[in-house]
Every structure is written in C-alpha cells, then in structure tokens.
Amino acid sequence: MTKDIIAPAGGVMTDEVGAVTGELTLATEIVGDREVILKVQYKGADEWYRVTDATIKVDDPAKLAEAEQQLLNRF
C-alpha cells in the first residue's frame, strides 16, 4: 500500500537520515509473515527509508492488511 503526503511539521523521522520533509510517498512492507513496517521516500526518488517506530507485529497473518492501513493512517 502507498500514500502520497506533504510532511507534517517537523517532518517524518527515519532511522537512516533523520527527518524528511516536503512531498513524500509512504509505503508499507510486509516482513516475514507477521510484521509490517512503514517506509518513506521523497516523491519520485529511488531511495526508501524506514520510518522510526512504525512497525506493527501481528498475531494473525490474516490481519496484515489491517496493520498496513493502520500505519498509513498515522499520516
């Protein structure tokens, strides 16, 4: 799942480069069968960064899509 946003005040904090600002694209990624992470990139760029503290672990793999939507809804 992806979502285009304008960064909120202070930007979106990432593990790799700190805060990113401006026009961004968010994307979820399923890791294994029980974890969903949120990544961000500058809109149109090639590089993706992991959003700090944006991971959901699920007990039931059937709930992965719900977890993806929860992460995107943070922004």
C-alpha positions in Angstrom: 0.0 0.0 0.0 1.2 3.5 -0.7 0.1 7.0 0.1 1.4 10.4 -1.0 1.6 13.1 1.6 3.0 16.5 2.5 5.2 16.0 5.6 3.7 17.3 8.8 5.5 20.0 10.8 8.9 18.6 11.8 8.9 16.1 9.0 8.8 12.3 9.1 11.5 10.8 11.3 13.5 8.0 9.7 16.1 5.5 11.0 18.6 6.2 8.3 18.6 10.0 7.6 16.6 11.7 10.4 13.6 13.8 9.4 12.5 14.1 5.8 10.2 16.9 4.7 8.2 18.1 1.7 6.3 15.9 -0.8 6.7 12.3 0.3 5.4 8.8 -0.6 4.7 6.3 2.2 4.7 2.6 1.6 4.1 -0.4 3.8 6.2 -3.5 3.6 5.4 -6.9 5.0 8.4 -8.5 6.6 8.1 -12.3 7.1 4.6 -13.3 7.8 3.9 -11.3 11.0 5.4 -7.8 10.7 4.5 -4.7 8.8 6.9 -1.7 8.5 6.4 1.8 7.1 8.9 3.3 4.6 9.1 6.8 3.2 10.7 8.4 0.2 10.9 11.8 -1.4 8.2 11.7 -4.0 9.7 10.4 -7.2 13.0 9.4 -5.7 14.6 5.9 -5.8 15.7 5.7 -2.1 13.4 4.4 0.6 13.9 5.0 4.4 12.4 3.2 7.3 10.1 5.3 9.4 11.2 5.4 13.0 8.9 3.5 15.4 6.5 2.5 12.6 6.3 -1.3 12.9 3.3 -3.5 13.8 3.7 -7.1 14.7 0.5 -9.1 14.2 -0.6 -12.4 15.8 -2.7 -13.5 12.8 -1.3 -13.1 9.2 -4.9 -12.5 8.1 -4.6 -9.1 9.8 -1.6 -7.9 7.8 -3.7 -5.7 5.5 -5.4 -4.1 8.6 -2.0 -3.4 10.1 -0.8 -1.8 6.8 -3.8 0.6 6.8 -3.2 1.5 10.5 0.4 2.5 9.7 -0.6 4.6 6.7 -3.4 6.3 8.8 -0.8 7.8 11.1 -0.1 10.4 8.4 
